[in-house]
């Protein structure tokens, strides 16, 4: 992921494939129908927060691991409170995506989510 950042200078969002019954628990990467493969960086079209399996643009879940440009901190300062009255990183990432682009970086490593055994 660091190599992808160094090569492109574009923010990286780590994703992994999840089953359709788990998809609604995650933010999901929209790759505009493009195919991804492990350990490759690919442009994102968007991020969809916790879609139903029928509405999910892919089976690639956002894992909460990022390499982002410092500009995201400025975007967070101007992001209005969203769900639950909190400032959402996803909102700032959406704005960063519009301005500079973002890439998805797929992993096939074993990832363990907090609160799940």
C-alpha positions as a Markdown table, in Angstrom:
| # | Residue | x | y | z |
|---|---|---|---|---|
| 1 | Unk | 0.0 | 0.0 | 0.0 |
| 2 | Unk | 2.9 | 2.3 | 0.8 |
| 3 | Unk | 4.4 | 1.5 | -2.6 |
| 4 | Unk | 1.1 | 2.4 | -4.3 |
| 5 | Unk | 1.1 | 5.8 | -2.4 |
| 6 | Unk | 4.7 | 6.5 | -3.3 |
| 7 | Unk | 4.1 | 5.7 | -7.0 |
| 8 | Unk | 0.8 | 7.6 | -7.5 |
| 9 | Unk | 0.7 | 10.3 | -4.8 |
| 10 | Unk | -3.0 | 9.4 | -4.5 |
| 11 | Unk | -4.7 | 8.5 | -1.2 |
| 12 | Unk | -5.1 | 4.8 | -0.7 |
| 13 | Unk | -8.1 | 3.1 | 0.9 |
| 14 | Unk | -7.6 | -0.6 | 1.9 |
| 15 | Unk | -10.4 | -2.9 | 0.9 |
| 16 | Unk | -11.1 | -6.7 | 1.2 |
| 17 | Unk | -13.7 | -9.0 | -0.3 |
| 18 | Unk | -16.6 | -9.9 | 2.0 |
| 19 | Unk | -19.6 | -12.1 | 1.7 |
| 20 | Unk | -22.9 | -10.6 | 0.6 |
| 21 | Unk | -24.4 | -11.3 | 4.1 |
| 22 | Unk | -21.7 | -9.1 | 5.7 |
| 23 | Unk | -21.7 | -6.3 | 3.2 |
| 24 | Unk | -24.2 | -4.1 | 5.0 |
| 25 | Unk | -21.8 | -3.8 | 7.9 |
| 26 | Unk | -19.2 | -1.9 | 5.9 |
| 27 | Unk | -18.5 | 1.0 | 3.7 |
| 28 | Unk | -18.2 | -0.4 | 0.2 |
| 29 | Unk | -15.9 | 0.6 | -2.7 |
| 30 | Unk | -17.4 | 1.6 | -6.0 |
| 31 | Unk | -14.9 | 0.8 | -8.7 |
| 32 | Unk | -17.3 | 1.7 | -11.6 |
| 33 | Unk | -17.3 | -2.0 | -12.6 |
| 34 | Unk | -13.5 | -2.3 | -12.9 |
| 35 | Unk | -11.9 | -5.5 | -11.7 |
| 36 | Unk | -9.4 | -5.4 | -8.8 |
| 37 | Unk | -6.9 | -7.8 | -7.6 |
| 38 | Unk | -5.0 | -8.2 | -4.3 |
| 39 | Unk | -2.1 | -5.8 | -3.7 |
| 40 | Unk | -3.0 | -3.5 | -6.6 |
| 41 | Unk | -4.2 | 0.1 | -6.5 |
| 42 | Unk | -7.2 | 1.0 | -8.6 |
| 43 | Unk | -9.2 | 4.3 | -8.9 |
| 44 | Unk | -12.3 | 4.6 | -6.8 |
| 45 | Unk | -15.5 | 6.1 | -8.2 |
| 46 | Unk | -17.0 | 6.4 | -4.8 |
| 47 | Unk | -17.7 | 5.0 | -1.4 |
| 48 | Unk | -21.1 | 3.8 | -0.3 |
| 49 | Unk | -21.8 | 3.6 | 3.5 |
| 50 | Unk | -23.4 | 0.3 | 4.6 |
| 51 | Unk | -25.5 | -0.6 | 1.5 |
| 52 | Unk | -27.8 | -3.5 | 1.3 |
| 53 | Unk | -26.4 | -6.4 | -0.6 |
| 54 | Unk | -28.7 | -5.6 | -3.5 |
| 55 | Unk | -27.5 | -2.0 | -3.7 |
| 56 | Unk | -23.8 | -2.6 | -3.1 |
| 57 | Unk | -21.6 | -1.5 | -6.0 |
| 58 | Unk | -19.1 | -4.3 | -5.2 |
| 59 | Unk | -18.1 | -6.8 | -2.6 |
| 60 | Unk | -15.1 | -4.8 | -1.5 |
| 61 | Unk | -15.4 | -3.6 | 2.1 |
| 62 | Unk | -13.5 | -0.6 | 3.4 |
| 63 | Unk | -11.3 | -1.7 | 6.3 |
| 64 | Unk | -10.4 | 1.5 | 8.0 |
| 65 | Unk | -6.8 | 1.5 | 6.9 |
| 66 | Unk | -5.8 | 4.5 | 4.8 |
| 67 | Unk | -2.8 | 6.4 | 3.6 |
| 68 | Unk | -4.2 | 9.9 | 3.0 |
| 69 | Unk | -2.7 | 13.3 | 2.0 |
| 70 | Unk | -2.6 | 15.9 | 4.7 |
| 71 | Unk | -5.3 | 17.8 | 2.8 |
| 72 | Unk | -7.9 | 15.5 | 4.4 |
| 73 | Unk | -7.4 | 17.3 | 7.7 |
| 74 | Unk | -8.4 | 20.6 | 6.1 |
| 75 | Unk | -11.4 | 18.9 | 4.6 |
| 76 | Unk | -12.4 | 17.5 | 8.0 |
| 77 | Unk | -12.3 | 21.0 | 9.5 |
| 78 | Unk | -14.9 | 22.1 | 7.0 |
| 79 | Unk | -17.0 | 18.9 | 7.1 |
| 80 | Unk | -20.4 | 19.4 | 8.8 |
| 81 | Unk | -21.7 | 16.9 | 11.3 |
| 82 | Unk | -23.5 | 14.0 | 9.8 |
| 83 | Unk | -24.9 | 10.8 | 11.2 |
| 84 | Unk | -25.2 | 10.8 | 15.0 |
| 85 | Unk | -24.1 | 14.5 | 15.1 |
| 86 | Unk | -20.5 | 13.4 | 14.3 |
| 87 | Unk | -18.1 | 14.5 | 11.7 |
| 88 | Unk | -17.7 | 11.5 | 9.4 |
| 89 | Unk | -14.4 | 10.7 | 7.8 |
| 90 | Unk | -16.4 | 9.2 | 4.9 |
| 91 | Unk | -17.7 | 12.7 | 4.1 |
| 92 | Unk | -14.2 | 14.1 | 3.9 |
| 93 | Unk | -13.1 | 11.2 | 1.8 |
| 94 | Unk | -15.9 | 11.8 | -0.6 |
| 95 | Unk | -14.8 | 15.4 | -1.0 |
| 96 | Unk | -11.1 | 14.3 | -1.4 |
| 97 | Unk | -12.3 | 11.8 | -4.1 |
| 98 | Unk | -14.0 | 14.6 | -6.0 |
| 99 | Unk | -11.0 | 17.0 | -5.8 |
| 100 | Unk | -8.0 | 14.7 | -6.2 |
| 101 | Unk | -9.2 | 11.1 | -6.6 |
| 102 | Unk | -8.7 | 8.2 | -4.3 |
| 103 | Unk | -7.6 | 4.6 | -5.0 |
| 104 | Unk | -8.7 | 1.3 | -3.5 |
| 105 | Unk | -6.0 | -1.1 | -2.5 |
| 106 | Unk | -7.2 | -4.6 | -2.2 |
| 107 | Unk | -5.7 | -7.0 | 0.4 |
| 108 | Unk | -6.2 | -10.8 | 0.7 |
| 109 | Unk | -4.6 | -10.8 | 4.2 |
| 110 | Unk | -6.6 | -12.1 | 7.2 |
| 111 | Unk | -8.4 | -9.1 | 8.7 |
| 112 | Unk | -10.1 | -9.2 | 12.0 |
| 113 | Unk | -12.8 | -6.7 | 12.8 |
| 114 | Unk | -13.1 | -5.3 | 16.4 |
| 115 | Unk | -15.9 | -6.9 | 18.4 |
| 116 | Unk | -16.1 | -10.0 | 16.1 |
| 117 | Unk | -14.5 | -13.3 | 17.2 |
